[in-house]
Amino acid sequence: MTDTVSVLFTVEAEASPGLLPRLLQPFAKRDLTTDHLVANRVGDTMRVELGMAEMPAEMVHLVAGNLGQVIGVIRVTEQRHTRLRAAA
């Protein structure tokens, strides 16, 4: 069986014009597409939620680490729920 997880990353960052594409890059370079993206600006900061219904479990920490390295990011949190996919 291959473990996948449903994951929601929440990112707090300084608001800047290039922030959203930079946050999508860790997904794109692993050929992943988010299922959920919500961004809200409050003053000088942004709160961005990026979620996937099924993400390979071994990639979660890699993506979280890359999100934390994006210029302007203050904090990254993740919520995940494990799913098991039966072997074919």
Buried (B, 14 or more C-beta within 10 A) or exposed (E): EEEBBBBBBBBBBEEEEEBBEBBBEBBEEEEBEBBEBEBEEEEEEBBBBBBBBEBBBEBBEEBBEBBBEBEBBEEBEBEBEEBEEEEE
